[in-house]
Amino acid sequence: MPEAALNVVLLRHTPEPEEVVAMAAKLCYSPSGVEELREKIEAKDQAAFVEKLTSIGHLSPIEHVTFTFGVEGISRACSHQLVRHRLASYSQQSQRYVKAEQFDYITPPSIKKDPALVREFEQCMAEAQANYTMVLKRLEELGYKGESGHQDARYLLPNAAETRIIMTMNARELLHFFRVRCCNRAQWEIREMAERMLGLVKGIAPTIFGKAGPGCLYTPCPEGKMTCGKIEDVRKKYGVKKLGSGGEGSGKIHFLTLAP
């Protein structure tokens, strides 16, 4: 029963994503036919076009671009939060069809700080495995074999148990996902996963995701009274520079509001 390590892989994405967005947006404002769009949008113009879209809140063309991720080493506690983002597609490893012979698990950082607590936690995981194995064996003896036994024995598995998932989101939903899940107030596990996902898509679509991240980067903190109080540290982490209407040095930040 080893501890699982987070692994996030970008499996597939829309080819030439920023070109696709630019073509979709161009179609909205141009009499050009579909075949002409690619010729009229040169690579050097794509970034400026996409930036203009985001600045005016016209984000529907961004929905044409999708990204598919493979994620392993997250807990069931994390995946329960993840699937609340309903504008996405998910395929998750089933505890009904996959027997948890020696399930891996995730240990929260707060527990890792205390060696004695780590031992208690590991003992709890071992006991959960033993209880699962015992109940599953008894169910099989009663005639509940395969999935019919797995689906009831899984009630003994903890939220810490590792799961694996493949998910697909369009770029607009990803912007929203990063806005809420990269936030300091997001649960630590899904925040770490979101930050890794953001790092992967930025390399593919740097203009679309150039300003992606928690909601406080370019606007006042959306958490209001629940703010973490570390907005300057967060902006520094994401490389947000202070800019003023008169240029650098004014100490003000230009706020960009993205449509929800």
C-alpha positions in Angstrom: 0.0 0.0 0.0 2.4 2.7 -1.1 1.6 6.4 -1.1 0.5 7.6 -4.5 2.3 10.5 -6.3 0.4 13.0 -8.4 1.0 12.7 -12.1 -0.8 14.9 -14.7 -0.3 14.3 -18.4 -1.7 16.3 -21.3 -2.8 13.4 -23.6 -4.4 15.3 -26.5 -5.4 18.8 -27.5 -6.9 20.6 -30.5 -4.2 21.1 -33.0 -3.1 24.7 -33.6 -5.6 25.9 -30.8 -5.0 29.6 -31.2 -5.5 29.5 -34.9 -8.8 27.7 -34.4 -9.9 30.3 -32.0 -8.9 33.1 -34.3 -10.7 31.6 -37.2 -13.9 31.0 -35.2 -13.8 34.6 -34.0 -13.0 36.0 -37.4 -16.0 34.3 -38.9 -18.3 36.2 -36.5 -17.1 39.6 -37.9 -16.1 38.8 -41.5 -18.0 38.1 -44.7 -15.3 35.6 -45.6 -16.1 32.0 -46.4 -14.8 29.2 -44.3 -12.1 28.3 -46.7 -10.7 31.8 -46.8 -10.4 32.2 -43.0 -7.1 30.3 -42.7 -5.5 32.3 -45.4 -6.6 35.6 -43.9 -5.3 34.9 -40.4 -1.5 34.8 -40.4 0.3 33.3 -37.4 1.7 36.7 -36.4 -1.8 38.1 -36.1 -3.3 35.3 -34.0 -2.0 36.4 -30.6 -3.3 39.9 -31.0 -6.7 38.6 -32.2 -7.0 36.2 -29.2 -6.0 38.9 -26.8 -8.6 41.3 -28.2 -11.3 38.6 -27.7 -10.5 38.1 -24.0 -10.2 41.8 -23.4 -13.8 42.4 -24.6 -15.2 39.2 -22.9 -16.0 37.4 -26.2 -15.0 34.0 -25.0 -17.4 31.7 -27.0 -14.8 31.1 -29.8 -12.4 29.7 -27.1 -14.8 26.9 -26.5 -13.8 25.3 -29.8 -10.5 24.3 -28.3 -10.3 21.2 -26.0 -7.6 19.6 -23.9 -7.6 16.0 -22.6 -5.7 15.2 -19.4 -4.7 11.9 -17.8 -4.4 12.2 -14.0 -3.3 9.7 -11.4 -2.2 9.9 -7.8 -5.2 11.9 -6.6 -7.6 10.9 -3.9 -11.3 10.3 -4.1 -11.7 13.4 -2.0 -10.1 15.3 -4.8 -12.0 13.7 -7.6 -15.3 14.4 -5.9 -14.4 18.1 -6.1 -13.2 17.8 -9.7 -16.4 16.4 -11.2 -18.4 19.3 -9.8 -17.0 21.1 -12.9 -19.8 19.8 -15.1 -18.8 21.4 -18.4 -16.3 18.6 -18.9 -16.1 14.9 -19.7 -14.7 12.4 -17.2 -13.8 8.7 -17.3 -12.8 7.5 -13.9 -11.3 4.2 -12.6 -14.2 2.3 -11.1 -14.1 0.8 -7.6 -16.9 -1.5 -8.8 -15.1 -3.1 -11.6 -11.5 -2.8 -10.4 -10.6 -4.8 -7.3 -8.7 -2.8 -4.7 -6.3 -5.6 -3.8 -3.6 -3.2 -2.4 -5.0 0.3 -2.8 -2.6 3.3 -2.9 -3.5 6.4 -1.0 -2.7 10.1 -0.6 -1.4 11.6 2.7 -2.3 15.2 3.4 0.6 17.5 4.0 -0.7 18.5 7.5 -0.4 14.8 8.5 3.1 14.5 7.0 4.4 17.2 9.4 3.9 14.9 12.4 5.7 11.5 12.3 3.5 10.0 15.0 0.4 11.1 13.0 1.8 9.6 9.9 2.1 6.2 11.6 -1.5 6.5 12.8 -2.6 7.4 9.3 -0.8 4.5 7.7 -2.2 2.1 10.3 -5.7 3.4 9.4 -5.0 2.7 5.7 -3.8 -0.8 6.5 -6.9 -1.5 8.6 -9.1 -0.2 5.8 -7.4 -2.6 3.4 -7.7 -5.5 5.8 -11.4 -4.8 6.4 -12.0 -4.5 2.6 -10.3 -7.7 1.9 -12.1 -9.5 4.7 -15.6 -8.3 3.7 -14.9 -9.0 0.0 -13.9 -12.5 0.8 -17.0 -13.1 2.9 -19.2 -11.6 0.1 -17.6 -14.0 -2.4 -18.3 -16.9 -0.1 -22.0 -15.8 -0.1 -22.1 -15.8 -3.9 -21.4 -12.1 -4.6 -18.5 -12.5 -7.0 -16.8 -10.0 -9.2 -18.5 -6.6 -9.5 -21.4 -7.6 -7.2 -18.9 -8.1 -4.4 -16.7 -5.1 -5.3 -19.5 -2.6 -5.3 -20.4 -3.4 -1.7 -17.0 -3.9 -0.3 -15.9 -0.5 -1.6 -18.0 1.1 1.1 -15.0 0.4 3.4 -12.5 2.3 1.2 -11.4 5.7 2.5 -11.5 9.1 0.7 -7.7 8.9 0.8 -7.8 6.0 -1.7 -6.1 6.8 -5.0 -8.1 7.2 -8.2 -7.2 7.8 -11.8 -9.2 9.8 -14.3 -9.2 11.1 -17.8 -10.9 14.4 -18.4 -11.6 16.7 -21.3 -12.3 20.4 -20.9 -12.7 23.2 -23.4 -10.4 26.2 -23.0 -13.1 28.5 -21.7 -14.0 26.0 -18.9 -10.3 25.6 -18.1 -10.0 29.4 -17.6 -12.9 29.1 -15.1 -11.3 26.0 -13.5 -8.0 27.8 -13.0 -9.7 30.9 -11.7 -11.3 29.0 -8.8 -9.0 26.0 -8.3 -5.6 27.8 -8.4 -6.9 30.1 -5.6 -5.1 29.8 -2.2 -8.5 29.0 -0.7 -9.0 25.9 -2.9 -8.3 22.6 -1.3 -4.5 21.9 -1.5 -4.8 18.7 -3.6 -7.0 20.0 -6.4 -5.0 23.3 -6.4 -1.7 21.4 -7.0 -3.4 19.5 -9.8 -4.8 22.7 -11.4 -1.4 24.4 -11.2 0.2 21.5 -13.1 -2.6 21.5 -15.7 -2.1 25.2 -16.2 1.7 24.7 -16.7 0.9 22.2 -19.5 -1.6 24.2 -21.4 0.4 27.4 -21.3 3.0 25.8 -23.4 0.4 24.9 -26.0 -1.7 28.0 -26.1 0.3 30.8 -24.4 -2.0 33.6 -25.5 -5.3 32.0 -24.4 -3.8 31.0 -21.0 -1.2 33.8 -20.6 -3.3 35.5 -17.9 -4.9 32.4 -16.5 -4.7 31.6 -12.8 -6.6 32.5 -9.6 -9.3 35.1 -9.7 -7.2 37.8 -7.9 -4.5 38.2 -10.5 -6.1 41.0 -12.5 -9.2 41.8 -10.4 -9.8 42.4 -6.7 -10.0 39.1 -4.8 -13.4 37.5 -5.6 -13.5 35.8 -2.2 -14.3 39.0 -0.5 -14.2 38.7 3.3 -13.0 35.1 2.9 -9.8 36.3 1.1 -6.5 34.6 2.1 -5.0 38.1 2.5 -1.9 37.2 0.4 -2.9 38.8 -2.9 0.5 40.4 -3.5 2.3 37.0 -2.9 -0.1 35.3 -5.3 0.5 37.9 -8.1 4.2 37.6 -7.6 4.0 33.8 -7.9 2.2 34.2 -11.2 4.5 36.9 -12.5 1.9 39.7 -12.5 3.6 43.1 -12.7 2.3 46.4 -11.5 1.3 48.7 -14.3 -0.3 52.1 -14.3 -2.1 54.1 -16.9 1.0 56.2 -17.3 3.3 53.3 -17.7 5.4 51.3 -15.3 6.1 52.7 -11.8 2.6 54.1 -11.0 2.0 51.2 -8.6 -1.4 50.4 -10.1 -2.6 47.3 -11.9 -4.7 47.2 -15.0 -7.7 44.9 -14.2 -9.0 42.6 -16.9 -12.4 41.1 -16.3 -13.2 37.9 -18.1 -16.8 36.9 -18.8 -18.0 34.0 -16.6 
